[in-house]
Amino acid sequence: MSGGWWRGKSTPAKVETYTRWSFHFFGVSELLFIGLAAFSQAGVVIGVWLLAAVACHAGIATVTASRALDWTRGRREQPVRLLWTLAAATAVLAVAALALVEHGPGGKDVETAAGTVFGGVTAFGAGTLALGVREHKRMLAVVGGFAAGAAVVTWPLGLPAMASLATGLVVLIGGGFLAFTSAFSVWLLNAVYELDEARETRARLAVAEERLRFGRDLHDVMGRNLAVIALKSELAVQLARRERPEAVEQMIEVQRIAQESQREVREVVRGYRETDLGVELAGAKGVLTAAGIDCEVSGPVEGLPAEVQSALGWVVREATTNVLRHGDAERCSVSLRVREGRVVLVVENNGVHDGVEDDGVDEESRAGARPRDDAGPVRAVRAARLPAGAARQEGSGLAGLRERLLAVDGTLEAGPVEGGVFRLVAEVPLTAVVA
């Protein structure tokens, strides 16, 4: 169940989950390394109080870090009250540790435990508070202020100047390390989200461009013919009103032009639907590699009939789109081989989400848009959608692929196999003939 929960997350969501639990680990670290250390040093009575105080501080720090992370992602307002609460708790616990040194039962062990609590709580508090501000200068100011305060406060209490300076330096290094870790983690998380949004934007722009290009092609084909049809129809109406026999000839011409337009539209759509297997394989490898997926392509393409290449090219395009848009694949292999008079194409990828590979792959693909030679590999995989109602008869997802392969006496098998791998196998006879 836990594995499925993790695989069901997108890459940015995984990075965010890892970042959030890293901040939670800071609280656990404070409890283990500061609270338990003080407990073991100060004895049972004082140690229990110190451990309880450190646990409360660690809990406040953990909640503050979680809320601050939500704030950096724009999901909630800046947790100002929690930040002030954490600052106050840090100050109170630090002062209490110093008071324990001055007015406590005495003893080296108690003083050591109090010093551990003072330095550790101050460092963890400063590092967590730095997460609640965006500007680096403010982060430095927070950490530097806590370090300077630690040095200034301990010196009047009788601590030697060098020891006070060393205390401030410890707080500066510890708090600075935590602050730097927090800032870097937030920057990395934001970068991952921005990269994911950029990929989606690039895909949408490619779709929009293909739509416009297909619309221009249809306009070029149909514009002139529709103008002629309208003109000849109007002429036929005028001739018919005058009972002239030439009206029949004009309508016959309109019928001929309409049939010619229908044929030209089919050629335009067919030009978009036809695919070159070699181009599709190269495009698939390029786009998957660009997406951080290790892709291996093997098998000969030369010598295969055009109908076979077109059918299998569609399989490669649809399968690649599935890998990009579903699951979280790290590896993908595409193999092509000829066996007993049949061409067999096998596409395998890991990181599959349960039940997502056959959910209607890419409505863009149903339009059958073929990218230009200068189009990028993303466009080759995520081809443009046609206007509403166009080429809908192709079906969706793997069902659409089966219909395409059925036209050339081909077969398609797809489904998960052992090891979390999704396998798609398409077979087309070398003697395939398009119906």
C-alpha positions in Angstrom: 0.0 0.0 0.0 2.8 2.4 0.9 4.6 1.6 -2.3 1.5 2.4 -4.3 1.0 5.6 -2.4 4.6 6.7 -3.2 4.4 5.6 -6.9 1.1 7.5 -7.2 2.8 10.8 -6.6 4.2 13.0 -9.3 7.9 13.9 -9.2 7.4 17.4 -7.7 5.1 15.9 -5.1 7.7 13.3 -4.2 10.3 16.1 -3.8 8.0 18.0 -1.6 7.2 15.0 0.5 10.9 14.3 0.9 11.6 18.0 1.8 8.8 18.1 4.3 9.9 15.0 6.1 13.5 16.3 6.2 12.2 19.3 8.1 10.4 16.9 10.5 13.6 15.0 10.9 15.1 18.3 12.3 12.7 18.1 15.2 13.4 14.5 15.8 17.2 15.3 15.7 16.7 18.0 18.3 14.9 15.7 20.6 17.4 12.9 20.2 20.7 14.8 20.3 19.7 17.7 22.6 16.9 16.4 24.8 18.2 12.9 25.4 21.7 14.1 25.9 20.6 16.6 28.5 18.5 13.9 30.2 21.5 11.5 30.4 23.7 14.3 31.8 21.5 16.0 34.4 20.0 13.1 36.2 16.4 11.9 36.4 14.6 14.9 38.0 16.2 17.8 36.1 16.7 15.6 33.1 13.0 14.9 32.7 12.2 18.6 32.8 14.8 19.4 30.3 13.7 16.6 28.0 10.1 17.8 28.2 11.1 21.3 27.4 13.2 20.3 24.4 10.3 18.1 23.2 7.9 21.0 23.3 10.4 23.2 21.5 11.0 20.6 18.8 7.2 20.1 18.3 6.7 23.9 17.8 9.7 24.0 15.4 8.3 21.1 13.4 4.8 22.6 13.0 6.4 26.0 12.2 8.6 24.4 9.5 5.6 22.6 7.9 3.5 25.8 7.8 6.4 27.8 6.5 6.9 25.3 3.7 3.2 25.7 2.8 3.7 29.5 2.8 6.6 29.2 0.4 4.4 27.2 -2.0 1.7 29.8 -1.8 -0.9 27.6 0.0 -1.3 29.6 3.1 -0.3 32.9 4.6 3.0 33.5 6.3 2.8 31.8 9.8 3.7 35.0 11.7 2.2 33.9 15.0 4.0 30.6 14.9 7.3 32.3 14.1 6.9 34.6 17.1 5.8 31.7 19.2 8.9 29.7 18.2 11.2 32.7 18.8 9.6 33.2 22.3 9.9 29.5 23.2 13.6 29.5 22.1 14.3 32.6 24.2 12.5 31.3 27.2 14.2 27.9 27.1 17.6 29.4 26.5 17.1 31.8 29.5 15.9 28.8 31.6 19.0 26.9 30.8 21.2 29.8 31.9 19.2 30.2 35.0 19.8 26.5 35.7 23.5 27.2 35.6 23.3 30.1 38.0 20.6 29.0 40.4 20.5 25.3 39.9 21.8 22.5 42.2 25.2 23.0 40.6 27.5 20.3 39.5 29.4 19.8 36.3 26.9 17.4 34.8 24.0 19.9 35.3 26.0 22.7 33.8 26.9 20.6 30.8 23.3 19.6 30.3 22.2 23.2 30.5 24.9 24.3 28.1 23.8 21.6 25.6 20.2 22.7 25.8 21.2 26.4 25.5 23.4 25.9 22.4 21.2 23.3 20.7 17.8 24.9 21.2 19.2 28.3 20.0 20.7 26.8 16.9 17.6 24.8 16.0 15.4 27.7 16.7 17.4 30.1 14.5 17.6 27.6 11.6 13.8 27.0 11.7 12.9 30.7 12.0 15.1 31.3 8.9 12.6 29.1 6.9 9.8 31.6 7.6 11.5 34.5 5.7 12.3 34.6 2.0 15.1 37.1 1.7 18.6 35.7 2.3 19.6 38.9 4.1 16.8 38.3 6.6 17.9 34.7 7.1 21.4 35.9 7.8 20.1 38.5 10.2 18.0 35.9 12.1 20.9 33.5 12.5 23.5 36.2 13.2 21.1 37.8 15.8 20.7 34.6 17.7 24.5 33.9 17.6 25.3 37.4 18.8 22.6 37.2 21.5 24.0 33.9 22.7 27.5 35.4 23.1 26.3 38.6 24.7 24.0 36.9 27.2 26.4 34.3 28.4 29.4 36.7 29.0 27.8 38.8 31.9 26.9 35.5 33.7 30.5 34.9 34.4 31.4 32.8 31.4 34.9 33.7 30.1 35.0 35.9 27.0 36.5 33.2 24.8 33.8 30.7 26.1 31.1 33.2 25.3 32.5 33.8 21.9 32.7 30.0 21.3 29.1 29.7 22.3 28.0 32.3 19.8 30.2 30.6 17.1 28.5 27.3 17.8 25.1 28.8 17.5 26.1 30.6 14.3 27.5 27.5 12.7 24.6 25.2 13.8 21.9 27.7 13.0 23.6 28.7 9.7 23.8 25.1 8.6 20.1 24.5 9.3 19.2 27.8 7.6 21.3 27.0 4.5 19.7 23.6 4.3 16.2 25.0 4.6 16.9 27.7 2.0 18.4 25.2 -0.5 15.6 22.7 0.0 13.0 25.3 -0.7 14.9 26.6 -3.7 15.2 23.0 -5.1 11.5 22.3 -4.5 10.4 25.5 -6.3 12.8 24.7 -9.2 11.3 21.2 -9.6 7.7 22.7 -9.7 8.8 25.4 -12.2 10.4 22.8 -14.4 7.3 20.6 -14.3 5.1 23.7 -15.2 7.5 24.6 -18.0 7.2 21.1 -19.5 3.4 21.3 -19.4 3.5 24.8 -21.0 5.7 23.6 -23.7 3.4 20.7 -24.5 0.4 23.1 -24.6 2.2 25.5 -26.9 3.0 22.6 -29.2 -0.6 21.5 -29.3 -1.8 25.1 -30.0 0.8 25.4 -32.8 -0.3 22.2 -34.4 -3.9 23.2 -34.2 -3.2 26.5 -36.0 -1.1 24.7 -38.6 -3.8 22.2 -39.3 -6.4 25.0 -39.5 -4.3 26.8 -42.0 -3.9 23.8 -44.2 -7.6 23.2 -44.2 -8.2 26.8 -45.0 -5.9 26.6 -47.9 -7.6 23.5 -49.2 -11.2 24.5 -48.6 -11.2 28.3 -48.9 -10.9 28.5 -52.7 -13.3 25.5 -53.4 -16.0 26.8 -51.0 -15.8 30.2 -52.7 -16.3 28.6 -56.1 -19.1 26.4 -54.8 -20.9 29.4 -53.4 -20.5 31.4 -56.6 -21.7 28.5 -58.8 -24.6 27.7 -56.5 -25.8 31.3 -56.7 -25.5 31.2 -60.5 -27.4 28.0 -60.6 -30.2 29.5 -58.5 -30.5 32.5 -60.9 -30.5 30.2 -63.9 -33.1 27.9 -62.3 -35.4 30.9 -61.6 -35.2 31.8 -65.3 -35.8 28.1 -66.2 -32.6 27.9 -68.0 -31.2 24.4 -68.6 -27.7 25.6 -67.8 -28.6 25.4 -64.1 -28.3 21.6 -64.2 -24.8 21.9 -65.6 -23.8 24.4 -62.8 -25.1 22.1 -60.1 -23.2 19.2 -61.6 -20.1 21.3 -61.5 -20.9 22.2 -57.8 -21.2 18.5 -57.1 -17.9 17.8 -58.8 -16.1 20.5 -56.8 -17.6 19.3 -53.5 -16.4 15.7 -54.2 -13.0 17.1 -55.1 -12.9 19.1 -51.9 -13.8 16.0 -49.9 -11.0 14.1 -51.5 -8.5 16.9 -50.8 -9.6 17.0 -47.1 -9.0 13.3 -46.8 -5.6 13.7 -48.3 -4.8 16.5 -45.8 -6.0 14.4 -42.9 -4.2 11.3 -44.2 -1.0 13.3 -44.5 -1.3 14.1 -40.8 -2.1 10.5 -39.9 0.7 8.9 -41.8 3.8 8.3 -39.7 7.3 7.3 -40.4 8.6 4.6 -38.0 12.2 5.7 -38.1 11.2 9.3 -37.3 8.9 8.2 -34.5 11.6 6.0 -32.9 14.1 8.8 -33.0 11.6 11.3 -31.7 10.5 8.9 -28.9 14.1 8.4 -27.8 14.8 12.1 -27.9 11.8 13.2 -25.9 12.1 10.5 -23.3 15.8 11.2 -22.8 15.0 14.9 -22.4 12.4 14.0 -19.8 15.1 12.2 -17.8 14.0 8.7 -18.8 16.7 6.2 -19.9 15.5 5.0 -23.3 16.9 2.2 -25.4 15.8 1.7 -29.0 16.8 -1.4 -31.0 15.8 -3.2 -34.2 16.0 -2.5 -37.9 13.5 -0.2 -39.7 14.8 -0.3 -43.2 13.0 -2.4 -45.7 9.6 -2.5 -43.9 6.6 -1.7 -46.0 5.1 1.8 -45.7 1.8 0.5 -44.3 3.6 -1.4 -41.6 5.8 1.6 -40.7 2.8 3.8 -40.5 0.8 1.5 -38.2 3.8 0.8 -35.9 4.7 4.5 -35.9 1.4 5.2 -34.3 2.0 2.6 -31.7 5.4 4.2 -30.8 3.8 7.6 -30.6 0.9 6.6 -28.4 3.1 4.4 -26.2 5.6 7.2 -25.7 2.9 9.6 -24.8 1.7 7.2 -22.2 5.2 6.9 -20.7 5.5 10.7 -20.5 2.0 11.4 -19.1 1.4 8.4 -16.8 3.5 6.8 -14.2 7.0 7.8 -13.1 9.2 5.8 -15.5 13.0 5.8 -15.1 13.6 3.3 -18.0 12.0 2.6 -21.3 12.9 0.1 -24.0 11.6 -0.1 -27.6 12.6 -3.1 -29.6 11.6 -4.0 -33.1 12.2 -7.4 -34.7 10.9 -9.5 -37.6 9.7 -13.0 -36.7 7.9 -15.6 -38.9 6.7 -13.0 -41.4 5.5 -10.6 -38.8 7.0 -7.4 -37.4 6.9 -7.3 -33.6 7.2 -4.1 -31.7 7.7 -4.3 -27.9 7.6 -1.2 -25.6 8.4 -1.7 -21.9 8.6 0.9 -19.1 8.9 0.8 -15.4 7.3 3.1 -12.8 3.7 2.3 -13.9 0.7 3.7 -11.9 -2.0 1.1 -11.5 -4.7 1.4 -14.1 -3.5 4.5 -15.9 -1.9 3.1 -19.0 -5.3 2.5 -20.8 -7.2 5.6 -19.9 -7.6 7.3 -23.2 -4.2 8.2 -24.3 -3.9 11.7 -25.4 -6.9 13.0 -27.3 -4.2 14.8 -29.4 -3.1 11.5 -30.8 -6.6 10.7 -32.1 -6.3 13.6 -34.5 -3.4 11.9 -36.2 -1.3 15.1 -36.6 2.1 14.4 -38.1 4.8 16.9 -37.1 6.9 18.7 -39.6 10.5 17.7 -40.0 11.6 20.7 -38.0 9.3 20.0 -35.2 10.7 18.9 -31.9 10.3 15.4 -30.5 7.7 16.6 -28.0 5.6 17.6 -30.9 6.1 14.2 -32.4 4.7 12.5 -29.3 2.1 15.0 -28.3 0.5 15.8 -31.7 -2.1 18.5 -31.9 -5.8 18.1 -31.4 -8.2 18.5 -34.3 -11.2 20.8 -34.0 -14.2 19.2 -32.2 -15.7 16.4 -34.1 -12.7 15.7 -36.4 -11.3 12.2 -36.7 -13.3 11.0 -33.6 -13.9 7.6 -35.2 -10.4 6.5 -34.2 -11.4 5.8 -30.6 -9.1 6.5 -27.6 -6.1 5.0 -25.9 -5.2 1.4 -26.6 -8.6 0.8 -28.1 -7.8 3.3 -30.8 -4.5 1.6 -31.5 -6.2 -1.8 -31.8 -8.5 -0.3 -34.4 -5.6 1.0 -36.4 -3.7 -2.3 -36.2 -6.9 -4.2 -37.1 -6.9 -2.4 -40.4 -3.6 -4.0 -41.3 -4.4 -7.4 -39.7 -2.3 -6.5 -36.7 -2.7 -7.3 -33.0 -2.0 -5.4 -29.8 -1.4 -6.7 -26.3 -0.8 -4.5 -23.3 -0.7 -4.8 -19.6 1.5 -4.9 -16.5 4.0 -7.7 -16.0 6.3 -8.7 -13.1 8.5 -6.0 -11.5 6.2 -3.1 -11.9 6.8 -3.0 -15.7 4.1 -2.2 -18.3 4.6 -4.0 -21.6 3.0 -3.2 -24.9 3.4 -5.7 -27.8 2.2 -4.9 -31.3 2.4 -7.4 -34.2 1.8 -6.6 -37.9 2.2 -9.0 -40.8 4.7 -7.9 -43.5 2.0 -8.4 -46.1 -0.2 -5.8 -44.4 -2.6 -4.1 -46.7 -4.5 -1.0 -45.6 -8.3 -1.6 -45.8 
